[in-house]
Amino acid sequence: MNPRIALIGNPNTGKTSLFNRLTGSFAHVGNWAGVTIEQKIGQLHGEAGQLIDLPGVYDLDPLSADEAIVSRFLLHESFDGMINIIDASQLERNLQLTLQLLEMGRPIQIGLNMVDVAEGRGMRVNLERFEELLDVDVFPITARTGAGCEVLLSSLQTKERQPFVLDYGADTEEAIQQILELTGRSKQDRWIAVQYLAGNRVISEQLEASMPSISDIRKTLEITLGRFAHAHITERRRDWAKLIRHQVIEENNANEMTMTDRIDAVVTHPILGLPIFFAVLYSLFHVTFNWVGAPLSDLLDGFLSGSLTTGAVWLLQALGASEFIQALIVDGIIAGVGGVLVFVPQIFVLFFFISFLEDSGYMARVAIVMDRFMQMVGLNGKSFIPMIIGFGCNVPGIMAARTVEEERERLVTIFISPFMSCSARLPIYAVFAASFFASNQALVVLSLYILGIVLALLAAKLFTNVLAAEDKHSLFIVEQPPYRVPQGLTLWRSTWQKAKGFVRKAGTFIFGGSVFIWLLAYSGPDGFNVPMNDSFLAMIGGAIAIFLVPLGFGTWQAGASLITGFLAKEVVVSTMAIIYAVSESDLSESLLPIFTPLSAYSFMAFVLLYVPCLATVAVIRREVGSAKLTWFASLYGLGVAYAVSLIIYQIGRLLGFA
């Protein structure tokens, strides 16, 4: 027998950390709702079965697309048991989901995580009383360190149990019985009746499709109660959870401020919070470009443009390779792919510190700091979470918009996410900032990130005004985990998860793109090995160069680089390396006669804002489900990019910066 165990819990309770501990998986660990967008399945240690990591939810009533996965899984998928992970320091809120799982009557055990955090806040959990009240096994664990996890694993429950029954009051209990009689279900299916009355959308759609008259039971109950049934049921669950908490938690010095409280008083301050966030970003970029990342990139560039290129030329000549093959490998593959690979150290450094901020608990606070600004544009702080993820890559950032409950806000979040400066743009910034702003690289890059955020907020305000049928805001709930020092292994896994996509693209997408671009540069109407200015690539770039003149970079080289950037933003650097037939270190010298500091900044702003890469367009199409909306989301940024770059360059000229 190979049991399938579902892992369920509130967001940020340590659920994914437990998944990693029990399976050895490299699943990403984050600090906000929706970190697990899809199911993740891992093999339990000792071949004890499969563990299915479901998205973090507060309730089984799905508000967002990813939350619906949980209800559909519990209804339609085959599984043998559940592990419900609970944050001991947030027991009352967590128990409201636990109650709904207990009502199912399926095998379940509880992993009580963060007991150490609870004790640090003066709370001690009476485990014996807890197990007695819930009639379920409770295992204290520390998912981050692995303490107690093996005991939990060795005690998996797969035997059926009696459903937990909470009395919701005479009127509601009568409505539950009416639903069971109408549907012909047994007392074991009481959970479905309760979920229907509580407004579970997945169950409501299923029942009302087969028996529309069932809605009359809920309407009658709501008339009797004088309010919505889901509000009544939620209140009963909350009262029950509060009662359980009072019986199992012994509090000492509960009102004493913790270290987390003291830090939050500063970093989430309504005035200081935003400057602190930007100061953190500036420090991050300063380390990436000046102290650590850049020197490592220079070392790698020296190897690729020196030893590797020299060795490749010697080997190819020794093998008698043709001039075409030598040019293809040296000028096409090594120069093209190498032009991107040299930035891998900077990408890793950047992602290391982003992962550190996430795993330490700080990034969850950023969403809270930004909530006030997001509310001004018709969204809430939860929409800023996909934007933060977009700093790494726009693709998972757009997918993370599934956690936004209200459909209008979800669409707006998707539309503005491509304005977030992803890691693929970083090589472009690195080249131009090092060439034209050597003493202020971090400040220049930070300004581009801020530009993207500001324009995203302005676009959100416009879109919410256009799409809003009424002034309606969804509830914003985001976890504030206690601050902690991330573990080395977890930090490495998180960094690698973010950076491996960049490395993979260098070996596949960018490799193929570099070869194709080199062929366009190597050939022309007159044949092969033509002068670069007579190549097909020059013709393509020249076709749009005239439109780029007002922006300060009206050359065919810039035009060709921007076109190829649609494949992947990193290819912009590959294209330039191939066009100028130089390494990354020499590329800066090649750009100096063509760009000025003003036109270079205009070019970087254009790259930040214009059309998303092909992979991002594909995920937008999948998420919005409309070709028309996909075209709009992909192309409106081109107009914004042109207008912003035009303003930057023309005003800069008027001020004498040209």
Residue pairs with C-beta under 8 A, 6 or more apart in sequence:
1 49
2 47
2 49
2 50
3 48
3 49
3 50
3 80
3 81
3 156
3 158
4 49
4 50
4 52
4 78
4 79
4 80
5 44
5 49
5 50
5 51
5 52
5 79
5 80
5 81
5 82
5 83
5 156
6 52
6 54
6 73
6 74
6 79
6 81
6 82
6 83
7 15
7 18
7 19
7 51
7 52
7 53
7 54
7 82
7 83
7 85
8 15
8 54
8 57
8 70
8 82
8 83
8 84
8 85
8 97
8 101
9 15
9 56
9 84
9 85
9 86
9 87
9 94
9 97
10 56
10 57
10 58
10 86
10 87
10 90
10 93
10 94
10 97
10 479
11 32
11 33
11 34
11 35
11 56
11 57
11 58
11 479
12 30
12 31
12 32
12 33
12 35
12 56
12 87
12 364
12 479
12 481
13 56
13 85
13 86
13 87
13 90
13 94
13 113
13 114
14 85
14 87
14 113
14 114
14 143
14 144
15 36
15 53
15 56
15 85
15 143
16 27
16 28
16 29
16 30
16 35
16 36
16 53
17 29
17 143
17 144
17 490
18 83
18 85
18 111
18 113
18 141
18 143
18 149
19 25
19 27
19 40
19 42
19 51
19 53
20 26
20 27
20 29
20 490
20 493
21 143
21 146
21 149
22 42
22 44
22 45
22 51
22 149
22 152
22 153
23 42
23 43
23 44
23 45
23 51
24 42
24 45
25 40
25 42
25 53
26 493
26 496
26 497
27 36
27 40
27 42
27 53
28 35
28 493
28 494
28 497
28 498
29 35
29 358
29 359
29 490
29 493
29 494
30 358
30 359
30 363
31 358
31 359
31 361
31 363
31 364
31 479
31 481
32 363
32 364
32 367
32 385
32 403
32 478
32 479
33 56
33 58
33 382
33 385
33 403
33 477
33 478
33 479
34 55
34 56
34 64
34 66
34 385
34 400
34 402
34 403
35 56
36 53
36 54
36 55
36 56
36 66
37 55
37 66
37 396
37 399
37 400
37 402
38 55
38 66
38 69
39 52
39 53
39 54
39 69
39 73
40 52
40 53
41 50
41 51
41 52
41 53
42 50
42 51
42 53
43 49
43 50
43 51
44 50
44 51
44 153
45 150
45 153
46 153
48 153
48 156
49 80
49 156
51 83
52 73
52 79
54 69
54 70
54 73
55 66
55 67
55 69
55 70
57 67
57 70
57 97
58 93
58 96
58 97
58 477
59 67
59 96
59 97
59 100
60 70
60 71
60 74
60 97
60 100
60 101
60 195
60 200
61 71
61 195
61 198
61 199
61 200
61 201
61 230
62 68
62 69
62 70
62 71
62 200
62 201
62 202
63 405
63 474
64 402
64 403
64 404
64 405
64 410
65 402
65 410
66 402
66 403
67 403
68 201
68 202
71 195
71 200
71 201
71 202
71 203
72 202
73 79
74 104
75 202
75 203
75 206
79 106
80 107
80 158
81 106
81 107
81 108
81 109
81 156
81 157
81 158
82 101
82 106
82 107
82 108
82 109
83 108
83 109
83 110
83 111
83 152
83 156
84 97
84 98
84 101
84 108
84 109
84 110
84 111
85 110
85 111
85 113
85 143
86 94
86 95
86 98
86 110
86 111
86 112
86 113
87 94
87 113
87 114
87 117
88 112
88 113
88 114
88 115
88 117
88 118
88 123
88 125
88 140
89 114
89 117
89 118
89 121
89 123
89 482
91 118
91 125
91 241
91 244
91 245
91 248
91 249
92 238
92 241
92 242
92 244
92 245
93 241
95 240
95 241
95 244
95 245
96 234
96 237
96 238
96 241
98 110
98 134
99 164
99 166
99 237
99 240
99 241
100 191
100 195
100 237
101 108
102 108
102 134
102 136
102 163
102 164
103 163
103 164
103 165
103 166
103 190
103 191
103 194
104 163
104 191
105 160
105 161
105 162
105 163
105 164
105 188
105 191
106 160
106 161
107 157
107 158
107 159
107 160
107 161
108 136
108 157
108 161
109 136
109 137
109 138
109 139
109 152
109 155
109 156
109 157
110 134
110 136
110 137
110 138
110 139
111 139
111 141
111 143
111 148
111 149
111 152
112 125
112 127
112 130
112 138
112 139
112 140
112 141
113 141
113 142
113 143
114 142
114 482
115 125
115 140
115 141
115 142
116 142
117 482
118 124
118 125
118 249
120 258
120 482
121 254
121 258
122 251
122 252
122 253
122 254
122 256
123 249
123 250
123 251
123 252
123 254
124 249
124 250
124 251
124 252
125 140
125 248
125 249
126 247
126 248
126 249
126 250
127 138
127 140
129 247
129 248
130 138
130 244
130 248
131 137
131 138
133 244
133 247
133 248
134 164
134 244
135 161
135 164
136 161
137 155
137 157
139 148
139 151
139 152
139 155
140 148
141 147
141 148
141 149
141 151
141 152
142 148
143 149
144 484
144 487
144 490
145 487
163 187
163 188
163 190
163 191
165 190
166 236
166 237
166 240
167 173
168 176
168 194
168 232
168 233
168 236
169 232
169 236
171 221
171 224
171 225
172 197
172 221
172 225
172 229
172 232
172 233
172 236
175 193
175 197
175 217
175 218
175 220
175 221
175 229
176 190
176 193
176 194
176 197
178 217
179 185
179 192
179 193
179 196
179 197
179 214
179 217
180 186
180 187
180 189
180 190
180 193
182 211
182 213
182 214
182 217
183 189
183 192
183 193
183 207
183 211
183 214
185 192
185 193
192 203
192 207
194 233
195 203
196 203
196 204
196 207
196 214
196 218
197 217
197 218
197 221
197 229
197 230
197 233
198 229
198 230
198 233
198 234
199 228
199 229
199 230
207 214
208 214
208 215
218 229
221 229
222 228
222 229
225 232
258 482
259 483
260 361
260 480
260 482
260 483
263 483
264 365
264 480
266 272
266 276
267 273
267 276
267 362
267 365
267 369
268 365
268 368
268 369
269 276
270 372
273 365
273 368
273 369
274 369
274 370
274 373
277 366
277 369
278 446
278 450
280 357
280 362
281 446
281 449
282 442
282 443
282 446
284 350
284 353
284 354
284 357
285 350
285 441
285 442
285 445
285 446
286 442
287 293
287 349
287 353
288 294
288 346
288 349
288 350
288 353
288 442
289 346
289 430
289 433
289 434
289 441
289 442
289 445
290 441
290 442
292 345
292 349
293 345
293 346
293 348
293 349
293 350
294 346
294 430
294 434
294 441
296 345
296 346
296 349
297 342
297 343
297 344
297 345
297 346
297 430
297 584
298 585
299 345
300 341
300 342
300 344
300 345
301 338
301 342
301 583
301 584
301 585
302 585
304 334
304 338
304 341
304 342
304 583
304 584
305 338
305 583
305 584
305 585
305 586
308 334
308 338
309 330
309 334
309 583
312 329
312 330
312 334
313 326
313 330
316 325
316 326
316 329
316 330
317 326
321 329
323 529
324 528
324 529
327 518
327 522
327 529
328 515
328 518
328 522
331 518
331 578
331 581
332 514
332 515
332 517
332 518
332 519
332 522
332 578
333 511
333 514
333 515
333 518
335 514
335 574
335 577
335 578
335 581
335 582
335 583
336 510
336 511
336 513
336 514
336 515
336 517
336 518
336 574
336 575
336 577
336 578
337 506
337 507
337 510
337 511
337 514
337 574
338 577
338 583
338 584
339 427
339 573
339 574
339 576
339 577
339 578
339 583
339 584
339 587
340 427
340 506
340 510
340 570
340 571
340 573
340 574
341 506
342 583
342 584
343 426
343 427
343 430
343 570
343 573
343 584
344 499
344 502
344 503
344 506
346 426
346 427
346 430
347 423
347 426
347 499
347 502
348 495
348 499
350 423
350 426
351 392
351 423
351 495
351 498
351 499
352 491
352 495
354 391
354 392
354 498
355 486
355 491
355 494
355 495
355 498
356 486
356 491
357 363
358 494
359 484
359 486
359 490
359 491
359 494
360 483
360 484
360 485
360 486
361 480
361 481
361 482
361 483
361 484
362 483
363 388
364 478
364 479
364 480
364 481
365 480
366 384
366 388
367 381
367 382
367 384
367 385
367 388
367 478
368 381
368 478
368 480
370 381
370 384
371 380
371 381
371 384
371 476
373 457
374 380
374 381
374 383
374 384
374 457
374 460
375 473
376 457
376 461
377 457
377 458
377 460
377 461
377 464
378 409
378 412
378 460
378 461
378 463
378 464
378 465
378 468
378 473
379 404
379 409
379 412
379 413
379 460
379 464
380 409
380 473
380 474
380 475
380 476
381 476
381 478
382 403
382 404
382 405
382 474
382 476
382 477
382 478
383 401
383 404
383 409
383 412
383 413
383 460
385 400
385 403
385 478
386 397
386 398
386 399
386 400
386 401
386 403
386 404
386 413
386 417
387 397
387 413
387 416
387 417
387 420
387 453
387 456
388 397
388 420
389 396
389 397
389 400
390 396
390 397
390 398
390 417
390 418
390 420
390 422
391 397
391 420
391 421
391 422
391 423
391 449
392 422
392 423
392 498
393 422
393 423
393 424
393 498
393 501
394 417
394 418
394 420
394 422
394 612
394 613
394 616
395 615
395 616
395 619
397 417
397 420
397 422
398 414
398 417
398 418
398 616
398 619
398 620
398 623
399 619
399 623
401 410
401 413
401 414
401 417
401 623
402 410
402 623
404 410
404 413
404 474
405 474
405 475
406 472
406 473
406 474
408 464
408 467
408 468
408 469
409 464
409 474
411 463
411 467
411 624
411 629
412 460
412 463
412 464
412 467
413 460
414 620
414 623
414 624
414 633
415 459
415 460
415 463
415 632
415 633
415 636
416 456
416 457
416 459
416 460
416 463
417 456
418 612
418 616
418 633
418 637
419 452
419 453
419 455
419 456
419 459
419 608
419 609
419 637
419 640
420 452
420 453
420 456
421 429
421 448
421 449
421 452
421 608
422 569
423 498
423 499
423 502
424 502
424 505
424 568
424 569
424 570
424 613
425 569
425 607
425 608
427 570
427 572
427 573
428 569
428 572
428 573
428 604
428 607
429 444
429 445
429 448
429 604
430 441
431 573
431 576
431 584
431 587
431 588
431 591
432 591
432 595
432 600
432 601
432 603
432 604
433 440
433 441
433 444
433 445
433 604
434 441
434 588
435 587
435 588
435 591
435 592
435 595
435 600
436 591
436 592
436 595
436 596
436 597
436 600
436 601
437 443
437 444
437 597
437 600
437 601
444 601
444 604
448 604
448 605
448 608
451 605
451 608
451 644
452 608
452 609
455 609
455 640
455 644
459 640
486 494
502 570
505 568
505 570
506 570
509 567
509 568
509 571
510 568
510 570
510 571
510 574
513 564
513 567
513 568
513 571
513 574
514 571
514 574
514 578
517 537
517 560
517 564
517 571
517 574
517 575
517 578
518 578
520 535
520 536
520 537
520 540
521 532
521 535
521 536
521 537
521 538
521 578
521 579
522 528
522 529
522 530
522 535
523 530
523 535
523 536
524 530
524 534
524 535
524 536
524 538
524 539
525 534
525 536
526 534
532 538
532 579
533 556
537 556
537 560
537 579
538 556
538 560
539 556
540 556
540 559
540 560
540 563
541 555
541 556
541 557
541 558
541 559
541 560
541 561
541 563
542 556
542 559
543 559
544 559
544 562
544 563
545 554
545 555
545 556
545 558
545 559
546 554
547 554
548 554
548 555
548 558
548 559
548 562
550 646
550 649
550 650
551 599
551 602
551 603
551 606
551 642
551 645
551 646
551 649
552 595
552 596
552 598
552 599
552 602
552 603
552 645
552 649
552 658
553 594
553 595
553 599
553 602
553 603
553 606
555 594
557 576
557 579
557 580
557 594
558 594
558 603
560 575
560 579
561 572
561 575
561 576
561 579
562 572
562 606
562 607
562 610
564 571
564 572
564 574
564 575
565 571
565 572
565 575
565 607
565 610
565 613
566 611
566 613
566 614
567 613
567 614
568 613
568 614
568 615
569 607
569 613
572 607
573 584
573 587
576 587
576 590
576 591
577 583
577 584
577 587
580 586
580 587
580 590
582 589
582 590
591 600
595 603
596 658
597 657
598 648
598 649
598 652
598 653
598 657
598 658
599 649
599 658
601 648
601 652
602 645
602 648
602 649
602 652
603 645
605 641
605 644
605 645
605 648
606 641
606 642
606 644
606 645
608 641
609 637
609 640
609 641
609 644
609 645
610 637
610 638
610 641
610 642
611 617
611 634
611 635
611 637
611 638
612 620
612 633
612 634
612 637
617 630
617 634
620 629
620 630
620 633
620 634
621 627
621 630
624 630
624 633
649 658
652 658
